[in-house]
Amino acid sequence: MSAADANAVVERVLALTREMQTAAHARDWEALARLQTERQPLLEAHCTRDHVSEAVLQHLHECNERIVASVLGARDQLTAEWQDARTGHRAAQDYQRVARDGGA
């Protein structure tokens, strides 16, 4: 692979990474998965220490950490919302049961 081709691949990986950050921030999980599927083979084949500078690899690593943090934050928020909804649902069921049974 020529240096120009290698640079083009690295630029594509960086562009995909930026798009992944945007998708994660927007909570567009389908886009994030699609972008990761496109990016992964490029990373594995062309973004090794032999082909890419340490600075670029560090930048990719930092971007990945931000993406993961965004995904984990969303997961934690959704988990909390789900637990709140379950608690509310149980409270409503208890209220209905008490109303139906006349408080007995």
A tleap script that builds the chain and sets N, CA, C and O, in Angstrom:
source leaprc.protein.ff14SB
mol = sequence {
  NMET SER ALA ALA ASP ALA ASN ALA VAL VAL
  GLU ARG VAL LEU ALA LEU THR ARG GLU MET
  GLN THR ALA ALA HIE ALA ARG ASP TRP GLU
  ALA LEU ALA ARG LEU GLN THR GLU ARG GLN
  PRO LEU LEU GLU ALA HIE CYS THR ARG ASP
  HIE VAL SER GLU ALA VAL LEU GLN HIE LEU
  HIE GLU CYS ASN GLU ARG ILE VAL ALA SER
  VAL LEU GLY ALA ARG ASP GLN LEU THR ALA
  GLU TRP GLN ASP ALA ARG THR GLY HIE ARG
  ALA ALA GLN ASP TYR GLN ARG VAL ALA ARG
  ASP GLY GLY CALA
}
set mol.1.N position { 0.852 -1.181 0.000 }
set mol.1.CA position { 0.000 0.000 0.000 }
set mol.1.C position { 0.891 1.234 0.000 }
set mol.1.O position { 1.840 1.330 0.778 }
set mol.2.N position { 0.580 2.154 -0.861 }
set mol.2.CA position { 1.370 3.382 -0.943 }
set mol.2.C position { 1.089 4.257 0.281 }
set mol.2.O position { 0.102 4.063 0.990 }
set mol.3.N position { 1.968 5.209 0.507 }
set mol.3.CA position { 1.794 6.140 1.621 }
set mol.3.C position { 0.497 6.937 1.454 }
set mol.3.O position { -0.198 7.209 2.433 }
set mol.4.N position { 0.176 7.306 0.225 }
set mol.4.CA position { -1.065 8.063 -0.029 }
set mol.4.C position { -2.287 7.216 0.298 }
set mol.4.O position { -3.253 7.701 0.887 }
set mol.5.N position { -2.235 5.939 -0.092 }
set mol.5.CA position { -3.356 5.041 0.219 }
set mol.5.C position { -3.483 4.835 1.723 }
set mol.5.O position { -4.590 4.825 2.262 }
set mol.6.N position { -2.356 4.671 2.395 }
set mol.6.CA position { -2.367 4.490 3.840 }
set mol.6.C position { -2.940 5.721 4.528 }
set mol.6.O position { -3.725 5.605 5.469 }
set mol.7.N position { -2.548 6.896 4.058 }
set mol.7.CA position { -3.091 8.128 4.629 }
set mol.7.C position { -4.588 8.242 4.388 }
set mol.7.O position { -5.324 8.711 5.256 }
set mol.8.N position { -5.037 7.821 3.228 }
set mol.8.CA position { -6.473 7.857 2.921 }
set mol.8.C position { -7.246 6.935 3.853 }
set mol.8.O position { -8.338 7.282 4.304 }
set mol.9.N position { -6.691 5.763 4.145 }
set mol.9.CA position { -7.357 4.826 5.059 }
set mol.9.C position { -7.422 5.419 6.462 }
set mol.9.O position { -8.461 5.357 7.119 }
set mol.10.N position { -6.318 5.990 6.916 }
set mol.10.CA position { -6.292 6.603 8.248 }
set mol.10.C position { -7.301 7.743 8.317 }
set mol.10.O position { -8.011 7.873 9.314 }
set mol.11.N position { -7.376 8.557 7.293 }
set mol.11.CA position { -8.352 9.650 7.270 }
set mol.11.C position { -9.778 9.108 7.313 }
set mol.11.O position { -10.644 9.682 7.973 }
set mol.12.N position { -10.020 8.006 6.610 }
set mol.12.CA position { -11.361 7.392 6.634 }
set mol.12.C position { -11.674 6.869 8.031 }
set mol.12.O position { -12.790 7.043 8.519 }
set mol.13.N position { -10.708 6.236 8.674 }
set mol.13.CA position { -10.912 5.741 10.037 }
set mol.13.C position { -11.209 6.904 10.976 }
set mol.13.O position { -12.108 6.811 11.812 }
set mol.14.N position { -10.470 7.985 10.847 }
set mol.14.CA position { -10.713 9.148 11.698 }
set mol.14.C position { -12.092 9.754 11.435 }
set mol.14.O position { -12.779 10.167 12.369 }
set mol.15.N position { -12.492 9.807 10.173 }
set mol.15.CA position { -13.820 10.329 9.833 }
set mol.15.C position { -14.915 9.433 10.417 }
set mol.15.O position { -15.893 9.924 10.980 }
set mol.16.N position { -14.743 8.128 10.280 }
set mol.16.CA position { -15.719 7.193 10.848 }
set mol.16.C position { -15.785 7.340 12.366 }
set mol.16.O position { -16.861 7.273 12.959 }
set mol.17.N position { -14.636 7.540 12.980 }
set mol.17.CA position { -14.588 7.717 14.433 }
set mol.17.C position { -15.345 8.968 14.849 }
set mol.17.O position { -16.085 8.951 15.832 }
set mol.18.N position { -15.163 10.048 14.110 }
set mol.18.CA position { -15.910 11.285 14.414 }
set mol.18.C position { -17.415 11.056 14.246 }
set mol.18.O position { -18.214 11.519 15.060 }
set mol.19.N position { -17.789 10.344 13.193 }
set mol.19.CA position { -19.204 10.033 12.983 }
set mol.19.C position { -19.740 9.160 14.113 }
set mol.19.O position { -20.885 9.320 14.536 }
set mol.20.N position { -18.920 8.245 14.595 }
set mol.20.CA position { -19.333 7.390 15.713 }
set mol.20.C position { -19.551 8.213 16.978 }
set mol.20.O position { -20.495 7.969 17.729 }
set mol.21.N position { -18.672 9.191 17.210 }
set mol.21.CA position { -18.846 10.064 18.374 }
set mol.21.C position { -20.161 10.837 18.272 }
set mol.21.O position { -20.891 10.972 19.254 }
set mol.22.N position { -20.448 11.336 17.088 }
set mol.22.CA position { -21.695 12.066 16.873 }
set mol.22.C position { -22.894 11.148 17.086 }
set mol.22.O position { -23.867 11.539 17.730 }
set mol.23.N position { -22.832 9.942 16.555 }
set mol.23.CA position { -23.931 8.976 16.716 }
set mol.23.C position { -24.120 8.615 18.183 }
set mol.23.O position { -25.253 8.532 18.658 }
set mol.24.N position { -23.031 8.399 18.902 }
set mol.24.CA position { -23.135 8.054 20.319 }
set mol.24.C position { -23.743 9.205 21.103 }
set mol.24.O position { -24.591 8.991 21.970 }
set mol.25.N position { -23.317 10.417 20.805 }
set mol.25.CA position { -23.858 11.590 21.489 }
set mol.25.C position { -25.360 11.738 21.211 }
set mol.25.O position { -26.128 12.135 22.088 }
set mol.26.N position { -25.762 11.414 19.983 }
set mol.26.CA position { -27.175 11.511 19.596 }
set mol.26.C position { -27.969 10.267 19.997 }
set mol.26.O position { -29.181 10.204 19.790 }
set mol.27.N position { -27.287 9.293 20.565 }
set mol.27.CA position { -27.906 8.020 20.953 }
set mol.27.C position { -28.531 7.306 19.763 }
set mol.27.O position { -29.592 6.689 19.860 }
set mol.28.N position { -27.842 7.411 18.652 }
set mol.28.CA position { -28.259 6.713 17.432 }
set mol.28.C position { -27.473 5.407 17.373 }
set mol.28.O position { -26.451 5.306 16.694 }
set mol.29.N position { -27.978 4.407 18.103 }
set mol.29.CA position { -27.243 3.150 18.287 }
set mol.29.C position { -27.121 2.368 16.981 }
set mol.29.O position { -26.116 1.693 16.760 }
set mol.30.N position { -28.117 2.449 16.126 }
set mol.30.CA position { -28.031 1.746 14.841 }
set mol.30.C position { -26.907 2.326 13.986 }
set mol.30.O position { -26.130 1.581 13.389 }
set mol.31.N position { -26.822 3.642 13.928 }
set mol.31.CA position { -25.746 4.276 13.163 }
set mol.31.C position { -24.394 3.949 13.777 }
set mol.31.O position { -23.431 3.677 13.061 }
set mol.32.N position { -24.323 3.976 15.095 }
set mol.32.CA position { -23.068 3.661 15.772 }
set mol.32.C position { -22.608 2.249 15.432 }
set mol.32.O position { -21.433 2.033 15.135 }
set mol.33.N position { -23.514 1.299 15.473 }
set mol.33.CA position { -23.163 -0.089 15.145 }
set mol.33.C position { -22.738 -0.221 13.679 }
set mol.33.O position { -21.779 -0.926 13.365 }
set mol.34.N position { -23.448 0.453 12.803 }
set mol.34.CA position { -23.117 0.390 11.379 }
set mol.34.C position { -21.736 0.980 11.117 }
set mol.34.O position { -20.943 0.411 10.367 }
set mol.35.N position { -21.458 2.102 11.727 }
set mol.35.CA position { -20.162 2.751 11.561 }
set mol.35.C position { -19.034 1.892 12.133 }
set mol.35.O position { -17.962 1.788 11.536 }
set mol.36.N position { -19.280 1.283 13.281 }
set mol.36.CA position { -18.269 0.404 13.881 }
set mol.36.C position { -17.990 -0.795 12.980 }
set mol.36.O position { -16.843 -1.219 12.835 }
set mol.37.N position { -19.044 -1.338 12.377 }
set mol.37.CA position { -18.881 -2.471 11.457 }
set mol.37.C position { -18.029 -2.074 10.253 }
set mol.37.O position { -17.238 -2.877 9.756 }
set mol.38.N position { -18.187 -0.857 9.793 }
set mol.38.CA position { -17.382 -0.368 8.681 }
set mol.38.C position { -15.950 -0.061 9.109 }
set mol.38.O position { -15.004 -0.317 8.364 }
set mol.39.N position { -15.798 0.484 10.304 }
set mol.39.CA position { -14.488 0.925 10.766 }
set mol.39.C position { -13.586 -0.221 11.222 }
set mol.39.O position { -12.374 -0.179 11.008 }
set mol.40.N position { -14.169 -1.240 11.848 }
set mol.40.CA position { -13.369 -2.300 12.471 }
set mol.40.C position { -12.372 -2.970 11.522 }
set mol.40.O position { -11.202 -3.101 11.880 }
set mol.41.N position { -12.793 -3.400 10.318 }
set mol.41.CA position { -11.808 -4.046 9.443 }
set mol.41.C position { -10.681 -3.102 9.009 }
set mol.41.O position { -9.546 -3.535 8.808 }
set mol.42.N position { -10.999 -1.818 8.867 }
set mol.42.CA position { -9.961 -0.846 8.516 }
set mol.42.C position { -8.956 -0.700 9.655 }
set mol.42.O position { -7.747 -0.632 9.431 }
set mol.43.N position { -9.477 -0.653 10.881 }
set mol.43.CA position { -8.593 -0.567 12.042 }
set mol.43.C position { -7.671 -1.777 12.111 }
set mol.43.O position { -6.458 -1.643 12.277 }
set mol.44.N position { -8.266 -2.956 11.983 }
set mol.44.CA position { -7.494 -4.180 12.126 }
set mol.44.C position { -6.446 -4.336 11.030 }
set mol.44.O position { -5.346 -4.823 11.292 }
set mol.45.N position { -6.768 -3.935 9.829 }
set mol.45.CA position { -5.858 -4.152 8.702 }
set mol.45.C position { -4.827 -3.047 8.539 }
set mol.45.O position { -3.708 -3.309 8.097 }
set mol.46.N position { -5.182 -1.825 8.886 }
set mol.46.CA position { -4.322 -0.710 8.505 }
set mol.46.C position { -3.871 0.193 9.643 }
set mol.46.O position { -2.971 1.011 9.452 }
set mol.47.N position { -4.461 0.069 10.798 }
set mol.47.CA position { -4.125 0.999 11.878 }
set mol.47.C position { -3.327 0.289 12.966 }
set mol.47.O position { -3.768 0.171 14.110 }
set mol.48.N position { -2.165 -0.171 12.589 }
set mol.48.CA position { -1.253 -0.812 13.528 }
set mol.48.C position { -0.066 0.107 13.750 }
set mol.48.O position { 0.109 1.093 13.035 }
set mol.49.N position { 0.730 -0.214 14.723 }
set mol.49.CA position { 1.922 0.592 15.021 }
set mol.49.C position { 2.865 0.657 13.821 }
set mol.49.O position { 3.643 1.602 13.683 }
set mol.50.N position { 2.790 -0.348 12.960 }
set mol.50.CA position { 3.657 -0.358 11.777 }
set mol.50.C position { 3.203 0.650 10.729 }
set mol.50.O position { 4.007 1.097 9.911 }
set mol.51.N position { 1.910 1.015 10.746 }
set mol.51.CA position { 1.359 1.850 9.683 }
set mol.51.C position { 0.945 3.250 10.127 }
set mol.51.O position { 0.825 4.152 9.298 }
set mol.52.N position { 0.727 3.437 11.427 }
set mol.52.CA position { 0.141 4.685 11.914 }
set mol.52.C position { 0.997 5.220 13.065 }
set mol.52.O position { 1.550 4.455 13.855 }
set mol.53.N position { 1.093 6.530 13.141 }
set mol.53.CA position { 1.901 7.133 14.203 }
set mol.53.C position { 1.283 6.888 15.573 }
set mol.53.O position { 0.082 6.651 15.706 }
set mol.54.N position { 2.126 6.951 16.565 }
set mol.54.CA position { 1.681 6.777 17.956 }
set mol.54.C position { 0.640 7.843 18.316 }
set mol.54.O position { -0.315 7.561 19.040 }
set mol.55.N position { 0.826 9.053 17.815 }
set mol.55.CA position { -0.118 10.141 18.119 }
set mol.55.C position { -1.509 9.842 17.564 }
set mol.55.O position { -2.510 10.097 18.235 }
set mol.56.N position { -1.580 9.307 16.357 }
set mol.56.CA position { -2.877 8.965 15.763 }
set mol.56.C position { -3.518 7.824 16.537 }
set mol.56.O position { -4.720 7.854 16.804 }
set mol.57.N position { -2.735 6.824 16.897 }
set mol.57.CA position { -3.278 5.710 17.681 }
set mol.57.C position { -3.792 6.198 19.028 }
set mol.57.O position { -4.846 5.757 19.487 }
set mol.58.N position { -3.057 7.104 19.663 }
set mol.58.CA position { -3.496 7.662 20.942 }
set mol.58.C position { -4.795 8.442 20.767 }
set mol.58.O position { -5.699 8.347 21.597 }
set mol.59.N position { -4.886 9.206 19.693 }
set mol.59.CA position { -6.112 9.969 19.412 }
set mol.59.C position { -7.299 9.012 19.225 }
set mol.59.O position { -8.375 9.244 19.775 }
set mol.60.N position { -7.103 7.952 18.459 }
set mol.60.CA position { -8.172 6.964 18.262 }
set mol.60.C position { -8.577 6.332 19.585 }
set mol.60.O position { -9.763 6.139 19.851 }
set mol.61.N position { -7.600 6.013 20.407 }
set mol.61.CA position { -7.879 5.418 21.719 }
set mol.61.C position { -8.719 6.367 22.575 }
set mol.61.O position { -9.694 5.948 23.199 }
set mol.62.N position { -8.340 7.642 22.601 }
set mol.62.CA position { -9.089 8.631 23.379 }
set mol.62.C position { -10.510 8.787 22.852 }
set mol.62.O position { -11.457 8.894 23.632 }
set mol.63.N position { -10.658 8.801 21.532 }
set mol.63.CA position { -12.000 8.885 20.939 }
set mol.63.C position { -12.834 7.674 21.326 }
set mol.63.O position { -14.010 7.804 21.668 }
set mol.64.N position { -12.224 6.502 21.272 }
set mol.64.CA position { -12.934 5.285 21.655 }
set mol.64.C position { -13.378 5.349 23.107 }
set mol.64.O position { -14.491 4.942 23.438 }
set mol.65.N position { -12.512 5.859 23.972 }
set mol.65.CA position { -12.888 5.979 25.385 }
set mol.65.C position { -14.086 6.900 25.556 }
set mol.65.O position { -14.966 6.624 26.371 }
set mol.66.N position { -14.131 7.998 24.793 }
set mol.66.CA position { -15.274 8.918 24.877 }
set mol.66.C position { -16.550 8.247 24.356 }
set mol.66.O position { -17.628 8.434 24.919 }
set mol.67.N position { -16.423 7.471 23.287 }
set mol.67.CA position { -17.587 6.755 22.745 }
set mol.67.C position { -18.103 5.760 23.777 }
set mol.67.O position { -19.304 5.699 24.040 }
set mol.68.N position { -17.210 4.991 24.353 }
set mol.68.CA position { -17.604 3.996 25.362 }
set mol.68.C position { -18.245 4.693 26.564 }
set mol.68.O position { -19.262 4.228 27.079 }
set mol.69.N position { -17.661 5.798 27.009 }
set mol.69.CA position { -18.233 6.527 28.139 }
set mol.69.C position { -19.634 7.026 27.813 }
set mol.69.O position { -20.521 6.981 28.666 }
set mol.70.N position { -19.841 7.493 26.606 }
set mol.70.CA position { -21.161 7.963 26.186 }
set mol.70.C position { -22.162 6.813 26.178 }
set mol.70.O position { -23.292 6.958 26.645 }
set mol.71.N position { -21.744 5.685 25.649 }
set mol.71.CA position { -22.627 4.515 25.602 }
set mol.71.C position { -22.951 4.027 27.016 }
set mol.71.O position { -24.107 3.732 27.320 }
set mol.72.N position { -21.948 3.942 27.871 }
set mol.72.CA position { -22.187 3.487 29.238 }
set mol.72.C position { -23.066 4.467 30.008 }
set mol.72.O position { -23.918 4.052 30.793 }
set mol.73.N position { -22.864 5.761 29.790 }
set mol.73.CA position { -23.714 6.757 30.443 }
set mol.73.C position { -25.167 6.618 30.010 }
set mol.73.O position { -26.079 6.711 30.831 }
set mol.74.N position { -25.376 6.396 28.719 }
set mol.74.CA position { -26.739 6.199 28.207 }
set mol.74.C position { -27.345 4.924 28.780 }
set mol.74.O position { -28.516 4.892 29.158 }
set mol.75.N position { -26.529 3.872 28.839 }
set mol.75.CA position { -27.023 2.606 29.406 }
set mol.75.C position { -27.447 2.802 30.855 }
set mol.75.O position { -28.507 2.331 31.267 }
set mol.76.N position { -26.617 3.499 31.625 }
set mol.76.CA position { -26.942 3.715 33.034 }
set mol.76.C position { -28.212 4.548 33.183 }
set mol.76.O position { -29.035 4.276 34.056 }
set mol.77.N position { -28.370 5.553 32.339 }
set mol.77.CA position { -29.575 6.382 32.399 }
set mol.77.C position { -30.808 5.560 32.032 }
set mol.77.O position { -31.838 5.649 32.700 }
set mol.78.N position { -30.702 4.764 30.978 }
set mol.78.CA position { -31.836 3.928 30.576 }
set mol.78.C position { -32.177 2.896 31.647 }
set mol.78.O position { -33.348 2.595 31.877 }
set mol.79.N position { -31.156 2.361 32.296 }
set mol.79.CA position { -31.389 1.406 33.380 }
set mol.79.C position { -32.140 2.077 34.522 }
set mol.79.O position { -33.084 1.507 35.068 }
set mol.80.N position { -31.725 3.275 34.881 }
set mol.80.CA position { -32.408 4.007 35.955 }
set mol.80.C position { -33.849 4.320 35.572 }
set mol.80.O position { -34.752 4.181 36.396 }
set mol.81.N position { -34.071 4.743 34.330 }
set mol.81.CA position { -35.426 5.031 33.864 }
set mol.81.C position { -36.279 3.769 33.880 }
set mol.81.O position { -37.445 3.811 34.273 }
set mol.82.N position { -35.710 2.662 33.459 }
set mol.82.CA position { -36.440 1.391 33.446 }
set mol.82.C position { -36.814 0.983 34.872 }
set mol.82.O position { -37.936 0.545 35.127 }
set mol.83.N position { -35.856 1.133 35.804 }
set mol.83.CA position { -36.141 0.785 37.194 }
set mol.83.C position { -37.217 1.696 37.778 }
set mol.83.O position { -38.085 1.234 38.519 }
set mol.84.N position { -37.166 2.984 37.451 }
set mol.84.CA position { -38.204 3.910 37.912 }
set mol.84.C position { -39.571 3.519 37.353 }
set mol.84.O position { -40.576 3.568 38.063 }
set mol.85.N position { -39.604 3.133 36.083 }
set mol.85.CA position { -40.865 2.733 35.461 }
set mol.85.C position { -41.409 1.465 36.122 }
set mol.85.O position { -42.612 1.347 36.358 }
set mol.86.N position { -40.521 0.527 36.415 }
set mol.86.CA position { -40.969 -0.707 37.090 }
set mol.86.C position { -41.513 -0.395 38.476 }
set mol.86.O position { -42.524 -0.963 38.888 }
set mol.87.N position { -40.854 0.498 39.192 }
set mol.87.CA position { -41.308 0.881 40.526 }
set mol.87.C position { -42.678 1.550 40.434 }
set mol.87.O position { -43.569 1.260 41.233 }
set mol.88.N position { -42.844 2.432 39.473 }
set mol.88.CA position { -44.142 3.089 39.276 }
set mol.88.C position { -45.220 2.100 38.892 }
set mol.88.O position { -46.356 2.207 39.354 }
set mol.89.N position { -44.875 1.139 38.052 }
set mol.89.CA position { -45.836 0.122 37.632 }
set mol.89.C position { -46.257 -0.730 38.835 }
set mol.89.O position { -47.438 -1.030 39.010 }
set mol.90.N position { -45.290 -1.108 39.649 }
set mol.90.CA position { -45.622 -1.900 40.847 }
set mol.90.C position { -46.508 -1.099 41.798 }
set mol.90.O position { -47.452 -1.640 42.373 }
set mol.91.N position { -46.207 0.184 41.962 }
set mol.91.CA position { -47.017 1.026 42.847 }
set mol.91.C position { -48.445 1.125 42.324 }
set mol.91.O position { -49.396 1.069 43.104 }
set mol.92.N position { -48.601 1.269 41.023 }
set mol.92.CA position { -49.942 1.332 40.437 }
set mol.92.C position { -50.678 0.012 40.641 }
set mol.92.O position { -51.869 0.012 40.953 }
set mol.93.N position { -49.992 -1.103 40.471 }
set mol.93.CA position { -50.616 -2.410 40.689 }
set mol.93.C position { -51.048 -2.558 42.143 }
set mol.93.O position { -52.145 -3.043 42.423 }
set mol.94.N position { -50.181 -2.137 43.073 }
set mol.94.CA position { -50.527 -2.213 44.494 }
set mol.94.C position { -51.738 -1.343 44.802 }
set mol.94.O position { -52.621 -1.754 45.555 }
set mol.95.N position { -51.789 -0.161 44.235 }
set mol.95.CA position { -52.908 0.745 44.447 }
set mol.95.C position { -54.192 0.123 43.928 }
set mol.95.O position { -55.220 0.155 44.606 }
set mol.96.N position { -54.138 -0.449 42.716 }
set mol.96.CA position { -55.322 -1.088 42.142 }
set mol.96.C position { -55.777 -2.274 42.992 }
set mol.96.O position { -56.973 -2.486 43.188 }
set mol.97.N position { -54.809 -3.041 43.493 }
set mol.97.CA position { -55.157 -4.209 44.310 }
set mol.97.C position { -55.834 -3.759 45.606 }
set mol.97.O position { -56.831 -4.349 46.023 }
set mol.98.N position { -55.295 -2.714 46.241 }
set mol.98.CA position { -55.886 -2.217 47.466 }
set mol.98.C position { -57.281 -1.652 47.190 }
set mol.98.O position { -58.207 -1.868 47.971 }
set mol.99.N position { -57.424 -0.939 46.093 }
set mol.99.CA position { -58.737 -0.371 45.745 }
set mol.99.C position { -59.746 -1.472 45.448 }
set mol.99.O position { -60.908 -1.386 45.845 }
set mol.100.N position { -59.298 -2.492 44.756 }
set mol.100.CA position { -60.175 -3.610 44.394 }
set mol.100.C position { -60.565 -4.414 45.631 }
set mol.100.O position { -61.716 -4.827 45.769 }
set mol.101.N position { -59.623 -4.632 46.514 }
set mol.101.CA position { -59.858 -5.465 47.702 }
set mol.101.C position { -60.434 -4.675 48.863 }
set mol.101.O position { -60.678 -5.229 49.934 }
set mol.102.N position { -60.650 -3.396 48.659 }
set mol.102.CA position { -61.250 -2.565 49.702 }
set mol.102.C position { -60.311 -2.307 50.875 }
set mol.102.O position { -60.754 -2.061 51.996 }
set mol.103.N position { -59.018 -2.366 50.604 }
set mol.103.CA position { -58.054 -2.066 51.655 }
set mol.103.C position { -57.765 -3.244 52.556 }
set mol.103.O position { -57.018 -3.115 53.526 }
set mol.104.N position { -58.328 -4.361 52.260 }
set mol.104.CA position { -58.134 -5.520 53.130 }
set mol.104.C position { -56.853 -6.247 52.844 }
set mol.104.O position { -56.551 -7.246 53.497 }
savepdb mol mol.pdb
quit
